[in-house]
Amino acid sequence: ISIQEPVLSKSFPAFQYSSHVSLQAPSGHMWGTFKMEKEDGNTFDCRIPPFTLESKPDASSPSPNANT
């Protein structure tokens, strides 16, 4: 697990994060929180609402509609 600690400011008001997960099904959902810390040391959780995940077809697997 990689821990990143970006500092948000008026000059840099956003942070983009990406990751991946291996799905055992064609689709799924993910949600969670990011723990944020203010300059004064107070912390709060930033809630990430549920969002849908979709699997990409495996390029090494034959397509179910492939002509043989």
C-alpha positions as CSV (number, residue, x, y, z in Angstrom):
1,I,0.0,0.0,0.0
2,S,1.3,3.4,-1.0
3,I,0.7,6.3,1.4
4,Q,0.5,9.7,-0.3
5,E,0.3,12.9,1.7
6,P,-0.5,15.8,-0.7
7,V,-1.0,19.3,0.6
8,L,-4.0,21.1,-0.7
9,S,-3.9,24.9,-1.0
10,K,-5.3,27.8,-3.0
11,S,-2.5,27.2,-5.5
12,F,-3.1,23.4,-5.6
13,P,-6.8,22.9,-4.7
14,A,-7.2,19.3,-6.0
15,F,-5.4,16.0,-5.9
16,Q,-6.1,13.1,-8.3
17,Y,-5.7,9.6,-7.2
18,S,-6.0,6.3,-9.2
19,S,-5.6,2.7,-8.2
20,H,-6.7,-0.7,-9.4
21,V,-8.4,-3.8,-8.1
22,S,-8.8,-7.3,-9.4
23,L,-12.5,-8.2,-9.7
24,Q,-13.8,-11.8,-9.4
25,A,-17.0,-10.7,-11.2
26,P,-17.9,-8.6,-14.3
27,S,-18.7,-5.6,-12.1
28,G,-18.7,-4.4,-8.5
29,H,-18.8,-1.3,-6.2
30,M,-16.2,0.5,-4.2
31,W,-16.5,3.2,-1.5
32,G,-14.6,4.5,1.5
33,T,-13.0,7.5,3.2
34,F,-9.8,9.5,3.0
35,K,-8.5,10.8,6.4
36,M,-7.7,14.5,6.0
37,E,-5.6,16.7,8.3
38,K,-5.9,20.4,8.7
39,E,-2.8,22.7,9.3
40,D,-3.8,22.9,12.9
41,G,-3.6,19.1,13.3
42,N,-7.3,18.4,13.5
43,T,-8.4,15.5,11.3
44,F,-11.6,14.6,9.6
45,D,-12.8,11.9,7.2
46,C,-13.7,12.8,3.6
47,R,-16.4,10.3,2.5
48,I,-16.1,8.7,-1.0
49,P,-19.6,7.7,-2.1
50,P,-20.1,4.3,-3.8
51,F,-19.2,4.0,-7.4
52,T,-19.4,1.2,-10.0
53,L,-16.5,-0.9,-11.2
54,E,-16.5,-2.7,-14.5
55,S,-14.1,-5.5,-15.6
56,K,-12.3,-5.2,-18.9
57,P,-12.4,-8.3,-21.0
58,D,-9.2,-10.4,-20.7
59,A,-7.4,-9.9,-24.1
60,S,-6.0,-13.5,-23.8
61,S,-9.5,-15.1,-23.5
62,P,-11.4,-15.8,-26.6
63,S,-14.5,-13.7,-27.2
64,P,-17.8,-15.7,-26.5
65,N,-18.9,-14.6,-30.0
66,A,-15.7,-15.5,-31.8
67,N,-16.1,-17.7,-34.9
68,T,-14.1,-20.9,-34.7
